[in-house]
Amino acid sequence: MKKRLILLLILFLSIGANAQNLSGTWGYKIDGNYITLYGDKIQNQNNGGTTGTLKVAIWATNYPYNGGTINGYNLYEYRLDPLDAGRYYYDISNTGWCTYPPSGSYSLTILLLEYNGYSFEIVDYLSIDGYTRF
C-alpha cells in the first residue's frame, strides 16, 4: 500500500512539474500604434499529449504580476496552434495593433496562456523589470 501511494505521489508531482513554458529572452517593441512581441522559445515539456491552443500576450498592470488572476490592460495577444509533447516554437515574433492603457506608468508582463476546453488560463509568465510610461 505504501509503495502505491509513493508511486502515485511521484507520478502526480512529475505531471505537475511538466508544463508549457516561455524560455530564453523575451521582449517587445512599440512603434506608434503597433507592437512587436518576440521571444526565443515556447516548449511543451509534457511527456505525452498535446496542449490546447496557446496564446502569447502582453499586459500592463499597476503592480508587478506575481501569478494568479491578472488585472490590468491587455496590450496585445496572438494565438499559436497546439504543441505536441516534447515540441517547441522558436524565434517567435508577431506584430499587431497595440491597445494602449490610460496614461500612466505600468508594469508589463508577457503571458503564455493555454485553452483548457473552457477558457484560456495562464500557464507561464515573464515580468519585465521596471515600469513603462504610456
C-alpha positions, 0 to 999 in steps of 0.5 A: 500500500505504501509503495502505491501511494509513493508511486502515485505521489511521484507520478502526480508531482512529475505531471505537475512539474511538466508544463508549457513554458516561455524560455530564453529572452523575451521582449517587445517593441512599440512603434506608434500604434503597433507592437512587436512581441518576440521571444526565443522559445515556447516548449511543451515539456509534457511527456505525452499529449498535446496542449490546447491552443496557446496564446502569447500576450502582453499586459500592463498592470499597476503592480508587478504580476506575481501569478494568479488572476491578472488585472490590468490592460491587455496590450496585445495577444496572438494565438499559436496552434497546439504543441505536441509533447516534447515540441517547441516554437522558436524565434517567435515574433508577431506584430499587431495593433497595440491597445494602449492603457490610460496614461500612466506608468505600468508594469508589463508582463508577457503571458503564455496562456493555454485553452483548457476546453473552457477558457484560456488560463495562464500557464507561464509568465515573464515580468519585465523589470521596471515600469513603462510610461504610456 
